[in-house]
């Protein structure tokens, strides 16, 4: 059986040994110094000023949107653009927080929103923000999308949970918008078992996210900001640690997760390089197969592929290859969550029909199989043979 993932985290045996030592010598396992160290290390690798570690990638999306609401940069009822091919918890916080999701279709050649799709959508609707998902390690012309958002005053956010390490125009995906979210769930590029991050270069947003992550109190803020808040609300020292200034959650991670994260960050380059190598082997294998749509990624400098998507030209071919892969004991899944507008939760809460024909086609004509850095050459060759007509 070729599974989507092979282990809990990369270099599992070595990491478990180091983790055991860490737990035995640690006096505190709730969020503390190791988490701060992980945030600093992640910022350095991602080339962002600020990173905040949270309990999951889904929590990262929720915390980020709540922070924007608290700051007044977005308001309830605002139109928030989202990708048609995405994960449910990229969209759910939009609905939960009283925002209006406006779904943008994808390009078949890379599964992402393009500048052309965005321009056409803006002819009929105004967006306050665009929360774009960089799907499976790919993007479309995100640099042009950034320019459009800047010109139109649209807040650009990136869900980069599936694209850690990918680069466009020598710039890491996740660094185009004002903020981005990441997942370190066990099935993602690198694992802290459960976990997520929010990255930004904006200090004001960073300070608000610090409060939203932990109950709305001021304990993690810089000293001058704590003093400013306490003076504004006339809070004395006795009540200061138990005063809550805005809407928030408890999305704290643990020292255990952060320690694993610091170990896994050592393998960032190895993980992304191996994923890219596997991806190009798969891409070469489908080059001469007329049954499968070709993926166009020449505009990307590095493709840190999350999983290998296959989009078939006919539904009958989709069924044929699905059966072929399943018979060969290869774990396959729908492409992310398929067309998000077809999901039951979306139809329950969003009554206005939003058609995304390309995403609907992907939904009914595609699946993906795993790509991970622990795949053997034998497994890659086996998968490549399955991809041939």
C-alpha positions in Angstrom: 0.0 0.0 0.0 1.3 3.4 -0.9 -0.2 5.8 1.6 -0.5 9.6 1.4 1.9 9.8 4.3 4.4 7.4 5.8 5.1 8.6 9.3 4.0 11.0 11.9 6.9 13.3 11.0 10.0 13.3 8.9 12.9 11.3 10.4 10.5 9.9 12.9 12.7 7.6 14.9 15.4 10.3 15.5 12.7 13.0 16.3 10.9 10.7 18.8 14.2 10.1 20.7 14.9 13.8 20.9 11.3 14.5 21.9 11.4 11.9 24.7 14.6 13.6 26.2 12.9 17.0 25.9 9.8 15.9 27.7 11.8 14.3 30.5 13.9 17.4 31.1 11.1 20.0 30.7 9.5 21.6 33.7 6.7 23.3 31.7 4.9 21.9 28.6 2.3 24.5 28.0 3.2 27.4 25.7 6.5 28.9 26.7 10.1 29.4 25.5 10.2 26.6 22.9 7.1 28.0 21.1 8.8 31.4 21.0 11.9 29.8 19.6 9.9 28.0 17.0 8.1 31.2 15.9 11.5 32.9 15.5 12.9 30.0 13.5 9.9 29.8 11.3 10.0 33.5 10.6 13.6 33.2 9.5 12.9 30.3 7.1 9.7 31.9 5.7 11.3 35.3 5.5 8.6 37.1 7.5 9.0 39.5 10.4 6.4 37.8 12.6 5.1 34.3 13.0 2.6 33.1 15.6 2.2 29.4 16.4 -1.4 28.2 17.1 -3.1 25.0 17.7 -4.0 24.2 14.1 -4.0 25.5 10.5 -7.8 25.8 10.9 -7.4 27.9 14.1 -4.9 30.1 12.2 -7.6 31.0 9.6 -10.1 31.8 12.4 -7.7 33.8 14.5 -6.5 35.8 11.5 -10.0 36.8 10.4 -11.0 37.7 14.0 -8.0 39.9 14.3 -8.9 41.8 11.1 -12.4 42.3 12.5 -11.1 43.5 15.8 -9.0 46.0 14.0 -11.9 47.2 11.9 -10.0 46.4 8.7 -13.0 44.2 7.7 -16.6 44.4 9.0 -19.4 41.9 9.3 -21.2 41.6 6.0 -18.1 42.4 3.9 -17.5 40.3 0.8 -14.5 38.1 1.2 -13.2 36.3 -1.9 -12.3 32.7 -1.4 -10.9 29.9 -3.7 -13.4 27.4 -5.1 -10.8 24.6 -4.6 -9.9 24.9 -0.9 -10.3 23.3 2.5 -13.5 23.6 4.5 -11.9 25.5 7.4 -10.7 28.2 5.1 -14.3 29.1 4.3 -16.1 28.2 7.6 -14.6 31.1 9.6 -15.8 33.5 6.9 -19.3 32.3 7.5 -19.0 31.9 11.3 -17.8 35.5 11.7 -20.7 37.0 9.7 -18.7 37.7 6.5 -20.0 37.0 3.0 -17.9 34.4 1.1 -17.6 35.2 -2.6 -16.2 32.1 -4.4 -13.7 32.5 -7.3 -13.2 29.7 -9.8 -9.9 28.1 -10.6 -7.8 27.5 -13.7 -7.7 23.9 -14.7 -3.9 24.1 -15.5 -2.9 24.9 -11.9 -6.1 24.7 -9.8 -5.7 28.2 -8.5 -7.4 31.6 -8.9 -5.7 33.7 -11.7 -5.6 37.5 -12.2 -8.0 37.1 -15.1 -10.6 35.3 -12.9 -10.2 38.0 -10.3 -10.6 40.8 -12.8 -13.8 39.2 -14.2 -15.2 38.7 -10.7 -14.6 42.3 -9.8 -16.8 43.4 -12.7 -19.8 42.2 -10.8 -18.9 42.4 -7.1 -16.7 44.4 -4.8 -14.3 42.5 -2.4 -13.0 43.8 0.9 -10.5 41.0 1.1 -9.3 38.0 -0.9 -8.4 34.9 1.2 -6.7 32.9 -1.6 -5.6 29.3 -1.2 -2.4 28.2 -2.8 -3.5 24.8 -3.8 -1.2 21.7 -3.6 2.1 23.7 -3.9 1.0 25.7 -6.9 -0.2 29.2 -7.6 -1.4 31.1 -10.7 0.0 34.6 -11.3 -0.1 35.6 -7.7 2.2 38.6 -8.3 -0.4 40.1 -10.7 -3.2 39.3 -8.2 -1.2 41.2 -5.6 -0.9 44.3 -7.8 -4.7 44.2 -8.5 -5.5 43.9 -4.8 -3.1 46.9 -4.0 -4.8 49.0 -6.7 -8.3 48.1 -5.6 -7.7 48.4 -1.8 -8.4 44.7 -1.3 -6.8 43.0 1.7 -4.9 40.0 0.3 -4.5 36.9 2.6 -3.0 33.6 1.7 -3.9 30.1 3.0 -0.5 28.5 2.3 -1.2 25.3 4.2 -0.5 23.2 1.1 2.4 25.2 -0.4 5.2 25.6 2.2 8.4 26.2 0.3 7.0 26.9 -3.2 8.3 30.0 -4.9 7.0 32.4 -7.5 9.4 35.1 -9.0 11.9 33.9 -6.3 9.5 34.8 -3.6 8.0 32.2 -1.2 4.3 31.6 -1.5 2.8 33.0 1.7 4.7 36.2 1.4 2.5 38.0 -1.1 -0.4 39.0 1.1 -0.5 41.1 4.3 -0.7 37.8 6.2 -0.7 34.1 5.5 -1.6 30.9 7.3 0.2 27.5 7.5 -0.6 24.0 8.8 1.8 21.7 10.5 -0.8 18.9 10.8 0.7 15.4 10.5 -0.3 15.1 6.8 1.4 18.4 5.7 4.8 19.4 4.5 6.3 19.1 8.0 4.5 17.9 11.1 4.1 19.0 14.7 1.3 16.4 14.8 -1.3 19.3 15.2 -0.5 22.9 14.7 -0.6 26.0 12.5 1.1 29.4 12.0 0.1 32.9 11.0 2.8 35.1 9.4 2.8 38.8 8.7 5.2 41.8 8.4 2.5 44.1 9.9 3.2 44.9 13.6 -0.3 46.2 14.4 -1.8 43.0 13.0 0.7 40.9 14.8 -0.1 42.5 18.1 -3.8 41.9 17.6 -3.3 38.3 16.7 -1.3 37.8 19.9 -4.4 38.8 21.9 -6.8 36.9 19.7 -4.8 33.7 20.2 -5.1 33.9 24.0 -8.4 35.0 25.4 -8.1 38.7 24.4 -5.7 39.6 27.2 -2.5 41.6 26.9 0.1 39.3 28.4 2.2 38.7 25.3 2.2 42.3 24.1 5.2 44.6 24.2 5.4 46.5 27.5 4.5 49.9 25.9 1.3 48.4 24.4 0.3 46.8 27.7 0.7 50.2 29.4 -1.3 51.9 26.6 -4.2 49.5 26.9 -4.3 49.6 30.7 -4.2 53.4 30.8 -6.9 53.6 28.1 -9.3 51.3 30.0 -8.1 52.4 33.5 -7.0 48.9 34.5 -4.9 48.6 37.7 -2.1 46.0 38.2 -4.4 43.7 40.3 -6.9 43.2 37.5 -4.4 43.6 34.6 -3.7 39.9 33.9 -7.4 39.1 33.9 -8.7 41.9 31.7 -9.9 40.9 28.2 -9.8 43.7 25.6 -11.4 42.2 22.5 -13.0 39.0 21.0 -10.6 36.1 21.1 -10.1 32.3 21.5 -7.8 29.9 23.1 -5.7 28.7 20.2 -2.4 28.1 22.1 0.0 25.4 21.1 2.2 23.4 23.4 5.9 23.2 24.0 5.8 19.6 22.7 4.5 20.7 19.4 7.0 23.5 19.2 9.9 21.2 20.0 8.9 18.9 17.2 8.6 21.9 14.9 12.1 23.1 15.7 13.4 19.6 14.9 11.4 19.5 11.6 12.6 22.9 10.5 16.1 21.5 10.1 14.7 19.4 7.2 12.8 22.2 5.4 15.1 22.2 2.4 15.4 18.4 2.2 11.6 18.0 2.4 10.8 20.6 -0.3 13.6 19.4 -2.6 12.4 15.8 -2.5 8.7 16.8 -3.0 9.7 18.8 -6.0 11.8 16.0 -7.4 9.0 13.5 -7.1 6.6 15.9 -8.6 8.6 16.4 -11.8 9.0 12.6 -12.1 5.2 12.4 -12.0 4.8 15.3 -14.4 7.1 13.6 -16.9 5.1 10.4 -16.6 1.9 12.1 -17.7 3.5 14.2 -20.4 2.5 11.8 -23.2 -0.8 10.6 -21.7 -3.7 12.3 -23.6 -6.2 11.3 -20.9 -4.9 13.7 -18.3 -4.8 17.5 -18.4 -1.3 18.9 -18.2 -0.2 21.0 -15.2 1.5 24.3 -16.2 4.0 25.5 -13.6 6.7 27.1 -15.7 6.2 30.4 -13.9 7.1 28.9 -10.5 10.8 28.8 -9.3 10.2 25.9 -6.9 7.2 23.5 -6.7 7.0 22.1 -3.2 4.1 19.8 -4.2 1.7 18.7 -1.5 0.1 15.9 -3.4 -0.1 15.0 -7.1 -3.5 16.0 -8.7 -4.8 14.2 -11.8 -7.6 15.8 -13.8 -9.1 13.6 -16.5 -10.7 14.8 -19.7 -13.7 12.5 -19.4 -15.6 11.3 -16.3 -15.3 7.7 -17.7 -11.5 8.1 -17.6 -11.7 9.4 -14.1 -13.5 6.3 -13.0 -11.1 4.0 -15.0 -8.0 5.5 -13.4 -9.5 5.7 -9.9 -10.2 2.0 -10.1 -6.7 1.3 -11.5 -5.0 3.2 -8.6 -7.3 1.6 -5.9 -6.6 -1.8 -7.3 -2.9 -1.1 -7.1 -3.3 -0.3 -3.4 -2.5 3.4 -3.8 -4.3 5.7 -1.4 -6.2 8.4 -3.4 -8.5 11.2 -2.4 -10.7 13.9 -3.9 -8.7 17.1 -4.8 -8.7 18.9 -1.5 -12.4 19.4 -0.7 -13.5 19.5 -4.4 -15.8 22.3 -5.4 -16.4 24.0 -2.0 -19.8 25.4 -3.2 -21.1 21.8 -3.4 -20.3 20.9 0.2 -23.4 20.5 2.4 -22.3 23.1 5.0 -21.8 25.7 2.2 -25.2 25.1 0.7 -26.9 25.2 4.1 -25.6 28.7 5.0 -25.1 30.3 1.6 -28.3 30.5 -0.3 -27.1 32.4 -3.2 -25.9 30.0 -5.9 -22.3 30.5 -6.9 -21.3 28.6 -10.0 -17.7 27.6 -10.5 -17.6 25.4 -13.6 -13.9 24.7 -13.6 -13.9 23.7 -9.9 -17.0 21.6 -10.6 -15.2 19.8 -13.4 -12.2 19.2 -11.1 -14.6 17.9 -8.5 -16.0 15.2 -10.9 -12.9 14.5 -13.0 -10.0 14.4 -10.6 -8.3 12.9 -7.6 -4.9 13.1 -6.1 -2.3 10.6 -4.7 0.4 11.3 -2.1 3.7 12.9 -2.6 6.0 12.8 0.4 9.8 13.1 1.0 10.0 9.5 2.3 8.9 7.9 -0.9 11.4 5.3 -2.2 12.6 5.4 -5.9 10.8 2.1 -6.3 7.5 3.6 -5.2 8.0 6.7 -7.4 8.7 4.4 -10.4 5.6 2.3 -9.6 3.4 5.4 -9.5 4.9 6.7 -12.7 4.0 3.5 -14.5 0.4 3.8 -13.3 0.3 7.3 -14.8 1.1 6.0 -18.3 -1.7 5.4 -20.7 
